[in-house]
Amino acid sequence: MHIINVRGIHLRAHHGCMEEEAKIGGDYVVNVQLKGDFSVAAKSDKLSDAADYVMVYQIVKEEMKVRSHLIEHVAERIATQLRQTFSGIQSLSVEVIKKKPPMNGNVDEVSVIIEK
C-alpha cells in the first residue's frame, strides 16, 4: 500500500448558504490523501504511471470553482473526480476546510472529511 498526500491546497471560493458568501467568497484549504498500489510508478520512475500531483491540484481547483451551498457537496465532487481520474486508488480522503466561517462566534475553521 502506498499513500500520497497533497496537503495545503489554498484557494479562494464562493461556497456557503449566505448570499454574502456568494459575492465576497472565502478562504479554503483542501487536503487530499490517495491510498493504493502505486508500485508501477515507484519502479518505472515515469510520471505517466503515477497519480500526478498536478492533476490532483487541477481537479481540486476546478471543483472548488463550482459554487455549492455545502462544503460536503464540494468534497464529494472532488472525491468522485479523483476516483474517476486515477485507476490505482483503493481508498481516498478529501478534507475541505473553510477558514473563518461567518458564524455568530469566533471560529477559526470548519471542515468536512470524505473518505471513500
N, C-alpha and C positions, 0 to 999 in steps of 0.2 A: 504494500500500500504506500502510495506517495501522497504527500499533501502539498498543495500550492496555495499560498496566501497572497492576496493582493489587498493590502490594507491602507486605509487612509486616503481614499479617493475623495477629494474635496471638490464639491460642486455647489453652485447656486441653482435653486429650483423654485417652483411655484406651487408646491403641494399644500393642501390643507382645506378645511371646510369653510374658512372665513374668506370673504371677498377681498380683504386687505392682503391676504397671503397670495392670492392670485396676481395682484398688482405689484406688490413690493417684493415678494419672494423671500427666501430664507436660505440659510447655510446648512448644508448637509454633508455628512461623511458616510461613505459606503465601504464596508469590509466584505471581501469575498474569500471563501475557502473552498477549494476543489479537492476532493479525495478520489483517487482512482489508481489505475495501473498506468503509469507514465514511464514504464521501463524502456519502451522502444526509444523514446526521446533521450532518456538517460544514456542509452547505449550508442545511439546514432549521432548524437550531438547536432541534430537537424531541427530547425525551427518548425519545419513542416510536420514533424512528428509530435510536437509539443502543444500544450494548452498555452497559446500565445498570450502573454500578459497584456500586450497592446490591444488585442481583440477583446479581452476581458474588460479593459478600461472603456473601449468604444461601446460595448454593449451596455455597460452601466451608464455611460454618458448619454446615449440615445434614449434609454428608458427613463432616465431622470428628466429628460426634456418634455415627456408626455405628462401633462398635469393630471394629478389624481387628488381625490379628497383625503385618502388614507395612505400612510406610508406602507401599510400592509400590502396594499394593491401594487405599489411600486416594487417592493421586494419580491413579490410573487412573479411579476413580469420579468424582472431581472433573472430570477432563478430559472424560469421557463426558457428564456432565450439562451442562457448559458448551457442548459441541458441539451437544447437543440443544436447548439454550435459545436460542442465538444463531446465526441462519442466516448471517450475514455473515462468519463466521470461516473463513479459509482455512487457518490453522495456529494452534497454541497451544502454550503451555508451562506446566506446573504444577510448582512446586517445593514439596515438603513437607520442612520442617526440624524435626528432633527435637532439642530443646535438652537438654544434659546427659544423654545416654543412659546407662542403667545398664549400665556395662561395667567390666571389671577394668582400669581405667585412667582417666586424666584427659583426657576428650574433651569439647570444648565443644559440638559438634553433629554430627549426621549428617544427610544429606539425600538425596533422590531427585528427579530431574527427569524428567518425562514430556513428550515432545514429539510432537505429532500434526499 
